[in-house]
Amino acid sequence: MAVPQLLVHEKKDTVGVVVIEGLKAGTDMLCVVTADNSSFKLKAKMDVPIGHKIALVDIKKGDTIWKYGQDIGIAKAKIAKGAHLHVHNVKTKRW
């Protein structure tokens, strides 16, 4: 059985979490949706550390970011499908 590189919690999520060390740009990732154990492929656009997020879709500046089926923040910039999300391009809506 193949080991996933990215976990997604809910079908509506727009990001997934890297679950392996050393994810490299160009990797054709196996992504698993934990809510229903479905899977899909997605190409990583850049190196991304373990525990960080990757966009599952193209995200426009101002779009809500969805993880765990919950609103976790807003995009501060355009984020391409397969790109890294972190403090440089995502902001909480709390402050």
MOPAC internal coordinates of N, CA, C and O (Angstrom, degrees):
PM7 1SCF
backbone

  N    0.0000 0     0.00 0     0.00 0    0    0    0
  C    1.4539 1     0.00 0     0.00 0    1    0    0
  C    1.5345 1   108.97 1     0.00 0    2    1    0
  O    1.2310 1   120.42 1   -44.08 1    3    2    1
  N    1.3042 1   116.80 1   135.92 1    3    2    1
  C    1.4619 1   122.12 1   179.76 1    5    3    2
  C    1.5291 1   110.51 1   -72.84 1    6    5    3
  O    1.2310 1   121.19 1   -33.16 1    7    6    5
  N    1.3199 1   115.33 1   146.84 1    7    6    5
  C    1.4617 1   121.76 1   179.11 1    9    7    6
  C    1.5294 1   108.90 1   -94.87 1   10    9    7
  O    1.2310 1   119.67 1   -52.36 1   11   10    9
  N    1.3429 1   118.23 1   127.64 1   11   10    9
  C    1.4659 1   119.54 1   179.74 1   13   11   10
  C    1.5255 1   111.80 1   -69.61 1   14   13   11
  O    1.2310 1   121.46 1   -30.94 1   15   14   13
  N    1.3342 1   114.82 1   149.06 1   15   14   13
  C    1.4591 1   121.06 1   174.06 1   17   15   14
  C    1.5228 1   111.52 1  -100.32 1   18   17   15
  O    1.2310 1   120.41 1   161.37 1   19   18   17
  N    1.3452 1   116.82 1   -18.63 1   19   18   17
  C    1.4590 1   121.77 1  -176.45 1   21   19   18
  C    1.5240 1   109.11 1  -137.73 1   22   21   19
  O    1.2310 1   120.80 1   -45.86 1   23   22   21
  N    1.3383 1   116.07 1   134.14 1   23   22   21
  C    1.4667 1   120.81 1   175.19 1   25   23   22
  C    1.5187 1   109.56 1  -112.42 1   26   25   23
  O    1.2310 1   121.53 1   -42.86 1   27   26   25
  N    1.3294 1   114.68 1   137.14 1   27   26   25
  C    1.4581 1   123.57 1   176.82 1   29   27   26
  C    1.5222 1   105.09 1  -121.13 1   30   29   27
  O    1.2310 1   120.02 1   -44.34 1   31   30   29
  N    1.3152 1   117.57 1   135.66 1   31   30   29
  C    1.4651 1   119.74 1  -174.72 1   33   31   30
  C    1.5193 1   113.21 1   -85.28 1   34   33   31
  O    1.2310 1   119.97 1   133.77 1   35   34   33
  N    1.3310 1   117.66 1   -46.23 1   35   34   33
  C    1.4646 1   122.33 1  -176.01 1   37   35   34
  C    1.5218 1   110.38 1  -129.64 1   38   37   35
  O    1.2310 1   120.20 1   -26.26 1   39   38   37
  N    1.3254 1   117.23 1   153.74 1   39   38   37
  C    1.4701 1   122.30 1   179.56 1   41   39   38
  C    1.5319 1   112.42 1   -57.73 1   42   41   39
  O    1.2310 1   119.69 1   146.63 1   43   42   41
  N    1.3392 1   118.19 1   -33.37 1   43   42   41
  C    1.4632 1   120.57 1  -177.18 1   45   43   42
  C    1.5273 1   113.57 1   -80.32 1   46   45   43
  O    1.2310 1   119.82 1   172.01 1   47   46   45
  N    1.3301 1   117.95 1    -7.99 1   47   46   45
  C    1.4658 1   121.18 1  -178.75 1   49   47   46
  C    1.5255 1   111.45 1   -60.87 1   50   49   47
  O    1.2310 1   121.14 1   -34.70 1   51   50   49
  N    1.3201 1   115.42 1   145.30 1   51   50   49
  C    1.4761 1   120.91 1   177.12 1   53   51   50
  C    1.5224 1   111.25 1  -106.37 1   54   53   51
  O    1.2310 1   120.47 1   178.86 1   55   54   53
  N    1.3520 1   116.70 1    -1.14 1   55   54   53
  C    1.4589 1   122.05 1   176.50 1   57   55   54
  C    1.5206 1   109.99 1  -136.42 1   58   57   55
  O    1.2310 1   121.75 1   -23.86 1   59   58   57
  N    1.3246 1   114.26 1   156.14 1   59   58   57
  C    1.4579 1   121.76 1   172.67 1   61   59   58
  C    1.5171 1   108.15 1  -127.63 1   62   61   59
  O    1.2310 1   120.64 1   -12.89 1   63   62   61
  N    1.3388 1   116.39 1   167.11 1   63   62   61
  C    1.4579 1   122.28 1  -176.64 1   65   63   62
  C    1.5311 1   110.07 1  -111.45 1   66   65   63
  O    1.2310 1   121.09 1   -49.08 1   67   66   65
  N    1.3336 1   115.52 1   130.92 1   67   66   65
  C    1.4693 1   121.83 1   176.94 1   69   67   66
  C    1.5281 1   108.57 1   -69.17 1   70   69   67
  O    1.2310 1   120.34 1   -50.61 1   71   70   69
  N    1.3289 1   116.96 1   129.39 1   71   70   69
  C    1.4644 1   120.98 1  -176.47 1   73   71   70
  C    1.5331 1   113.25 1  -120.13 1   74   73   71
  O    1.2310 1   120.77 1  -162.27 1   75   74   73
  N    1.3369 1   116.13 1    17.73 1   75   74   73
  C    1.4632 1   120.20 1   175.50 1   77   75   74
  C    1.5286 1   109.06 1  -130.41 1   78   77   75
  O    1.2310 1   120.79 1   -25.20 1   79   78   77
  N    1.3170 1   116.09 1   154.80 1   79   78   77
  C    1.4678 1   121.79 1   173.61 1   81   79   78
  C    1.5248 1   108.83 1   -77.78 1   82   81   79
  O    1.2310 1   120.74 1   -36.50 1   83   82   81
  N    1.3287 1   116.19 1   143.50 1   83   82   81
  C    1.4554 1   121.01 1   169.36 1   85   83   82
  C    1.5120 1   115.69 1    73.44 1   86   85   83
  O    1.2310 1   119.35 1  -146.87 1   87   86   85
  N    1.3296 1   118.84 1    33.13 1   87   86   85
  C    1.4657 1   120.18 1   177.07 1   89   87   86
  C    1.5277 1   109.38 1   -65.14 1   90   89   87
  O    1.2310 1   120.23 1   -54.33 1   91   90   89
  N    1.3057 1   117.16 1   125.67 1   91   90   89
  C    1.4618 1   123.14 1  -175.47 1   93   91   90
  C    1.5276 1   111.66 1  -107.33 1   94   93   91
  O    1.2310 1   121.39 1   -31.11 1   95   94   93
  N    1.3288 1   114.95 1   148.89 1   95   94   93
  C    1.4648 1   121.36 1   174.07 1   97   95   94
  C    1.5155 1   109.30 1   -53.26 1   98   97   95
  O    1.2310 1   120.82 1   -39.51 1   99   98   97
  N    1.3285 1   116.03 1   140.49 1   99   98   97
  C    1.4583 1   121.14 1   178.75 1  101   99   98
  C    1.5190 1   114.15 1    90.54 1  102  101   99
  O    1.2310 1   119.92 1   171.20 1  103  102  101
  N    1.3327 1   117.76 1    -8.80 1  103  102  101
  C    1.4661 1   120.66 1   178.67 1  105  103  102
  C    1.5263 1   109.56 1   -65.99 1  106  105  103
  O    1.2310 1   120.75 1   -50.72 1  107  106  105
  N    1.3273 1   116.17 1   129.28 1  107  106  105
  C    1.4601 1   121.92 1   174.24 1  109  107  106
  C    1.5302 1   105.83 1   -86.59 1  110  109  107
  O    1.2310 1   120.78 1   -88.00 1  111  110  109
  N    1.3308 1   116.10 1    92.00 1  111  110  109
  C    1.4596 1   122.33 1  -170.75 1  113  111  110
  C    1.5260 1   112.82 1   -74.92 1  114  113  111
  O    1.2310 1   121.16 1   -37.48 1  115  114  113
  N    1.3174 1   115.38 1   142.52 1  115  114  113
  C    1.4556 1   121.78 1   166.39 1  117  115  114
  C    1.5232 1   105.66 1   -87.47 1  118  117  115
  O    1.2310 1   120.46 1   -59.57 1  119  118  117
  N    1.3276 1   116.72 1   120.43 1  119  118  117
  C    1.4587 1   123.53 1  -177.97 1  121  119  118
  C    1.5221 1   108.04 1  -113.02 1  122  121  119
  O    1.2310 1   120.46 1   -48.09 1  123  122  121
  N    1.3249 1   116.72 1   131.91 1  123  122  121
  C    1.4623 1   121.53 1  -179.26 1  125  123  122
  C    1.5237 1   109.39 1  -119.25 1  126  125  123
  O    1.2310 1   121.14 1   -47.55 1  127  126  125
  N    1.3411 1   115.42 1   132.45 1  127  126  125
  C    1.4617 1   122.40 1   175.47 1  129  127  126
  C    1.5250 1   106.77 1   -92.22 1  130  129  127
  O    1.2310 1   120.57 1   -66.46 1  131  130  129
  N    1.3350 1   116.51 1   113.54 1  131  130  129
  C    1.4652 1   119.78 1  -173.17 1  133  131  130
  C    1.5270 1   113.42 1   -69.90 1  134  133  131
  O    1.2310 1   119.76 1   155.07 1  135  134  133
  N    1.3292 1   118.07 1   -24.93 1  135  134  133
  C    1.4708 1   121.31 1  -178.87 1  137  135  134
  C    1.5287 1   112.16 1   -61.37 1  138  137  135
  O    1.2310 1   120.69 1   145.63 1  139  138  137
  N    1.3386 1   116.29 1   -34.37 1  139  138  137
  C    1.4700 1   118.70 1  -176.86 1  141  139  138
  C    1.5358 1   113.28 1  -135.88 1  142  141  139
  O    1.2310 1   120.48 1  -173.54 1  143  142  141
  N    1.3262 1   116.68 1     6.46 1  143  142  141
  C    1.4633 1   123.07 1   178.72 1  145  143  142
  C    1.5299 1   113.26 1    62.57 1  146  145  143
  O    1.2310 1   120.49 1  -158.01 1  147  146  145
  N    1.3411 1   116.68 1    21.99 1  147  146  145
  C    1.4681 1   119.63 1   174.90 1  149  147  146
  C    1.5331 1   108.28 1   -79.58 1  150  149  147
  O    1.2310 1   120.58 1   -12.30 1  151  150  149
  N    1.3264 1   116.50 1   167.70 1  151  150  149
  C    1.4655 1   119.46 1  -179.34 1  153  151  150
  C    1.5275 1   110.41 1  -143.28 1  154  153  151
  O    1.2310 1   121.53 1   -18.52 1  155  154  153
  N    1.3267 1   114.68 1   161.48 1  155  154  153
  C    1.4621 1   122.18 1   176.15 1  157  155  154
  C    1.5163 1   107.72 1  -157.07 1  158  157  155
  O    1.2310 1   120.52 1   -10.04 1  159  158  157
  N    1.3116 1   116.61 1   169.96 1  159  158  157
  C    1.4675 1   122.43 1   178.71 1  161  159  158
  C    1.5259 1   109.46 1  -108.05 1  162  161  159
  O    1.2310 1   120.92 1   -31.50 1  163  162  161
  N    1.3288 1   115.84 1   148.50 1  163  162  161
  C    1.4544 1   122.88 1   177.68 1  165  163  162
  C    1.5195 1   107.76 1  -152.42 1  166  165  163
  O    1.2310 1   120.24 1   -44.83 1  167  166  165
  N    1.3295 1   117.15 1   135.17 1  167  166  165
  C    1.4538 1   121.32 1   179.94 1  169  167  166
  C    1.5270 1   110.07 1   -90.15 1  170  169  167
  O    1.2310 1   120.81 1   -51.78 1  171  170  169
  N    1.3357 1   116.07 1   128.22 1  171  170  169
  C    1.4644 1   121.63 1   176.94 1  173  171  170
  C    1.5281 1   108.94 1   -74.30 1  174  173  171
  O    1.2310 1   120.41 1   -50.19 1  175  174  173
  N    1.3300 1   116.81 1   129.81 1  175  174  173
  C    1.4692 1   121.59 1  -179.67 1  177  175  174
  C    1.5161 1   112.75 1   -84.24 1  178  177  175
  O    1.2310 1   120.18 1   163.90 1  179  178  177
  N    1.3386 1   117.26 1   -16.10 1  179  178  177
  C    1.4589 1   120.58 1  -177.99 1  181  179  178
  C    1.5215 1   109.55 1  -155.20 1  182  181  179
  O    1.2310 1   120.51 1   -12.49 1  183  182  181
  N    1.3343 1   116.63 1   167.51 1  183  182  181
  C    1.4590 1   120.98 1   173.31 1  185  183  182
  C    1.5312 1   107.68 1   -65.23 1  186  185  183
  O    1.2310 1   120.31 1   -44.43 1  187  186  185
  N    1.3226 1   117.02 1   135.57 1  187  186  185
  C    1.4673 1   120.82 1  -179.17 1  189  187  186
  C    1.5323 1   108.50 1  -136.96 1  190  189  187
  O    1.2310 1   120.46 1   -50.40 1  191  190  189
  N    1.3475 1   116.73 1   129.60 1  191  190  189
  C    1.4677 1   119.96 1   179.76 1  193  191  190
  C    1.5229 1   112.71 1   -68.81 1  194  193  191
  O    1.2310 1   120.93 1   -24.48 1  195  194  193
  N    1.3103 1   115.82 1   155.52 1  195  194  193
  C    1.4609 1   121.70 1   175.25 1  197  195  194
  C    1.5323 1   109.43 1   -57.90 1  198  197  195
  O    1.2310 1   120.83 1   -40.10 1  199  198  197
  N    1.3273 1   116.02 1   139.90 1  199  198  197
  C    1.4565 1   121.94 1   179.28 1  201  199  198
  C    1.5178 1   114.48 1    87.17 1  202  201  199
  O    1.2310 1   120.14 1   170.64 1  203  202  201
  N    1.3320 1   117.34 1    -9.36 1  203  202  201
  C    1.4672 1   120.29 1   179.12 1  205  203  202
  C    1.5252 1   109.74 1   -92.14 1  206  205  203
  O    1.2310 1   120.94 1   -13.23 1  207  206  205
  N    1.3299 1   115.80 1   166.77 1  207  206  205
  C    1.4657 1   122.15 1  -173.84 1  209  207  206
  C    1.5290 1   112.06 1   -99.84 1  210  209  207
  O    1.2310 1   121.45 1   -27.26 1  211  210  209
  N    1.3305 1   114.83 1   152.74 1  211  210  209
  C    1.4632 1   123.90 1   174.66 1  213  211  210
  C    1.5230 1   107.93 1  -129.24 1  214  213  211
  O    1.2310 1   120.94 1   -42.37 1  215  214  213
  N    1.3448 1   115.80 1   137.63 1  215  214  213
  C    1.4660 1   121.27 1   179.10 1  217  215  214
  C    1.5277 1   110.40 1   -69.83 1  218  217  215
  O    1.2310 1   120.92 1   -46.25 1  219  218  217
  N    1.3150 1   115.84 1   133.75 1  219  218  217
  C    1.4662 1   121.85 1   177.66 1  221  219  218
  C    1.5246 1   111.51 1   -90.22 1  222  221  219
  O    1.2310 1   120.99 1   161.79 1  223  222  221
  N    1.3187 1   115.71 1   -18.21 1  223  222  221
  C    1.4621 1   123.76 1  -178.77 1  225  223  222
  C    1.5218 1   107.83 1  -140.88 1  226  225  223
  O    1.2310 1   120.07 1   -14.29 1  227  226  225
  N    1.3260 1   117.48 1   165.71 1  227  226  225
  C    1.4560 1   120.12 1   170.83 1  229  227  226
  C    1.5250 1   107.92 1   -67.68 1  230  229  227
  O    1.2310 1   120.71 1   -49.68 1  231  230  229
  N    1.3230 1   116.25 1   130.32 1  231  230  229
  C    1.4645 1   122.02 1  -177.76 1  233  231  230
  C    1.5266 1   107.93 1  -117.46 1  234  233  231
  O    1.2310 1   120.76 1   -50.75 1  235  234  233
  N    1.3242 1   116.15 1   129.25 1  235  234  233
  C    1.4649 1   121.24 1   179.78 1  237  235  234
  C    1.5230 1   109.83 1   -88.72 1  238  237  235
  O    1.2310 1   120.75 1   -26.53 1  239  238  237
  N    1.3320 1   116.16 1   153.47 1  239  238  237
  C    1.4596 1   121.12 1   174.21 1  241  239  238
  C    1.5332 1   107.80 1   -55.18 1  242  241  239
  O    1.2310 1   120.66 1   -48.42 1  243  242  241
  N    1.3336 1   116.34 1   131.58 1  243  242  241
  C    1.4581 1   121.63 1  -179.40 1  245  243  242
  C    1.5181 1   114.44 1    94.04 1  246  245  243
  O    1.2310 1   119.87 1   167.93 1  247  246  245
  N    1.3454 1   117.85 1   -12.07 1  247  246  245
  C    1.4688 1   120.60 1   178.94 1  249  247  246
  C    1.5260 1   111.17 1   -70.05 1  250  249  247
  O    1.2310 1   120.95 1   -30.27 1  251  250  249
  N    1.3209 1   115.79 1   149.73 1  251  250  249
  C    1.4601 1   122.35 1   173.35 1  253  251  250
  C    1.5244 1   108.47 1   -75.37 1  254  253  251
  O    1.2310 1   120.82 1   -40.18 1  255  254  253
  N    1.3286 1   116.04 1   139.82 1  255  254  253
  C    1.4646 1   122.77 1   176.23 1  257  255  254
  C    1.5325 1   107.56 1   -98.64 1  258  257  255
  O    1.2310 1   120.59 1   -49.72 1  259  258  257
  N    1.3266 1   116.47 1   130.28 1  259  258  257
  C    1.4712 1   122.58 1  -178.02 1  261  259  258
  C    1.5156 1   110.93 1  -112.96 1  262  261  259
  O    1.2310 1   120.87 1   -54.47 1  263  262  261
  N    1.3466 1   115.94 1   125.53 1  263  262  261
  C    1.4660 1   123.54 1   175.74 1  265  263  262
  C    1.5219 1   106.40 1  -144.02 1  266  265  263
  O    1.2310 1   119.75 1   -37.87 1  267  266  265
  N    1.3225 1   118.08 1   142.13 1  267  266  265
  C    1.4729 1   123.12 1  -175.70 1  269  267  266
  C    1.5334 1   111.09 1    60.80 1  270  269  267
  O    1.2310 1   119.85 1  -160.23 1  271  270  269
  N    1.3334 1   117.89 1    19.77 1  271  270  269
  C    1.4488 1   121.46 1  -175.56 1  273  271  270
  C    1.5217 1   112.51 1    74.45 1  274  273  271
  O    1.2310 1   120.38 1  -169.07 1  275  274  273
  N    1.3338 1   116.88 1    10.93 1  275  274  273
  C    1.4608 1   123.31 1  -176.16 1  277  275  274
  C    1.5258 1   111.18 1  -120.36 1  278  277  275
  O    1.2310 1   120.46 1   -27.40 1  279  278  277
  N    1.3021 1   116.73 1   152.60 1  279  278  277
  C    1.4634 1   124.89 1   173.74 1  281  279  278
  C    1.5291 1   107.24 1   -72.19 1  282  281  279
  O    1.2310 1   120.17 1   -64.91 1  283  282  281
  N    1.3479 1   117.28 1   115.09 1  283  282  281
  C    1.4707 1   119.80 1  -179.76 1  285  283  282
  C    1.5224 1   112.69 1  -109.93 1  286  285  283
  O    1.2310 1   119.94 1   179.69 1  287  286  285
  N    1.3336 1   117.73 1    -0.31 1  287  286  285
  C    1.4605 1   118.81 1   178.55 1  289  287  286
  C    1.5099 1   112.64 1   155.98 1  290  289  287
  O    1.2310 1   121.85 1    13.91 1  291  290  289
  N    1.3321 1   114.07 1  -166.09 1  291  290  289
  C    1.4586 1   121.96 1  -175.67 1  293  291  290
  C    1.5304 1   109.48 1  -130.21 1  294  293  291
  O    1.2310 1   120.90 1   -35.98 1  295  294  293
  N    1.3147 1   115.88 1   144.02 1  295  294  293
  C    1.4657 1   120.74 1   178.27 1  297  295  294
  C    1.5279 1   109.75 1   -74.33 1  298  297  295
  O    1.2310 1   120.52 1   -54.72 1  299  298  297
  N    1.3351 1   116.61 1   125.28 1  299  298  297
  C    1.4676 1   121.98 1   177.49 1  301  299  298
  C    1.5241 1   111.23 1   -83.51 1  302  301  299
  O    1.2310 1   120.42 1   166.39 1  303  302  301
  N    1.3108 1   116.81 1   -13.61 1  303  302  301
  C    1.4644 1   123.12 1  -178.23 1  305  303  302
  C    1.5260 1   108.35 1  -154.08 1  306  305  303
  O    1.2310 1   120.74 1   -12.32 1  307  306  305
  N    1.3185 1   116.19 1   167.68 1  307  306  305
  C    1.4651 1   121.41 1   174.08 1  309  307  306
  C    1.5320 1   108.11 1   -64.71 1  310  309  307
  O    1.2310 1   120.57 1   -43.96 1  311  310  309
  N    1.3386 1   116.52 1   136.04 1  311  310  309
  C    1.4600 1   122.03 1  -179.45 1  313  311  310
  C    1.5280 1   107.57 1  -128.65 1  314  313  311
  O    1.2310 1   120.46 1   -59.44 1  315  314  313
  N    1.3039 1   116.72 1   120.56 1  315  314  313
  C    1.4624 1   121.52 1  -177.75 1  317  315  314
  C    1.5302 1   111.37 1   -77.68 1  318  317  315
  O    1.2310 1   120.94 1   -31.23 1  319  318  317
  N    1.3126 1   115.81 1   148.77 1  319  318  317
  C    1.4610 1   122.13 1   173.07 1  321  319  318
  C    1.5247 1   108.43 1   -52.76 1  322  321  319
  O    1.2310 1   120.54 1   -50.97 1  323  322  321
  N    1.3280 1   116.58 1   129.03 1  323  322  321
  C    1.4618 1   121.84 1  -179.99 1  325  323  322
  C    1.5232 1   114.20 1    90.70 1  326  325  323
  O    1.2310 1   120.21 1   178.16 1  327  326  325
  N    1.3495 1   117.20 1    -1.84 1  327  326  325
  C    1.4663 1   121.26 1  -177.91 1  329  327  326
  C    1.5245 1   111.80 1   -92.88 1  330  329  327
  O    1.2310 1   121.36 1   -19.16 1  331  330  329
  N    1.3200 1   115.00 1   160.84 1  331  330  329
  C    1.4632 1   125.38 1  -179.67 1  333  331  330
  C    1.5289 1   111.20 1   -72.90 1  334  333  331
  O    1.2310 1   120.36 1   -45.94 1  335  334  333
  N    1.3136 1   116.92 1   134.06 1  335  334  333
  C    1.4733 1   122.84 1   172.11 1  337  335  334
  C    1.5084 1   107.98 1  -114.34 1  338  337  335
  O    1.2310 1   120.79 1   -46.76 1  339  338  337
  N    1.3184 1   116.09 1   133.24 1  339  338  337
  C    1.4658 1   121.16 1   176.32 1  341  339  338
  C    1.5180 1   107.44 1  -164.48 1  342  341  339
  O    1.2310 1   119.69 1    18.37 1  343  342  341
  N    1.3124 1   118.19 1  -161.63 1  343  342  341
  C    1.4648 1   121.51 1  -175.13 1  345  343  342
  C    1.5259 1   113.52 1   -62.36 1  346  345  343
  O    1.2310 1   119.82 1   160.99 1  347  346  345
  N    1.3259 1   117.95 1   -19.01 1  347  346  345
  C    1.4728 1   120.92 1  -179.59 1  349  347  346
  C    1.5243 1   112.68 1   -74.52 1  350  349  347
  O    1.2310 1   119.73 1   159.93 1  351  350  349
  N    1.3335 1   118.12 1   -20.07 1  351  350  349
  C    1.4605 1   119.09 1  -177.52 1  353  351  350
  C    1.5356 1   114.64 1  -138.53 1  354  353  351
  O    1.2310 1   119.88 1  -172.52 1  355  354  353
  N    1.3369 1   117.84 1     7.48 1  355  354  353
  C    1.4615 1   122.35 1   177.62 1  357  355  354
  C    1.5290 1   108.56 1  -133.99 1  358  357  355
  O    1.2310 1   121.18 1   -40.04 1  359  358  357
  N    1.3350 1   115.35 1   139.96 1  359  358  357
  C    1.4645 1   120.72 1  -179.52 1  361  359  358
  C    1.5268 1   108.45 1  -133.63 1  362  361  359
  O    1.2310 1   120.80 1   -37.83 1  363  362  361
  N    1.3189 1   116.08 1   142.17 1  363  362  361
  C    1.4633 1   120.72 1   174.25 1  365  363  362
  C    1.5325 1   109.36 1   -65.69 1  366  365  363
  O    1.2310 1   120.62 1   -25.27 1  367  366  365
  N    1.3192 1   116.42 1   154.73 1  367  366  365
  C    1.4618 1   121.09 1   175.34 1  369  367  366
  C    1.5299 1   110.51 1   -91.78 1  370  369  367
  O    1.2310 1   120.17 1   177.26 1  371  370  369
  N    1.3054 1   117.29 1    -2.74 1  371  370  369
  C    1.4730 1   121.45 1  -176.31 1  373  371  370
  C    1.5163 1   112.23 1   -71.69 1  374  373  371
  O    1.2310 1   119.67 1   146.32 1  375  374  373
  N    1.3212 1   118.23 1   -33.68 1  375  374  373
  C    1.4666 1   122.10 1   179.01 1  377  375  374
  C    1.4911 1   111.35 1  -151.56 1  378  377  375
  O    1.2310 1   120.10 1   180.00 1  379  378  377

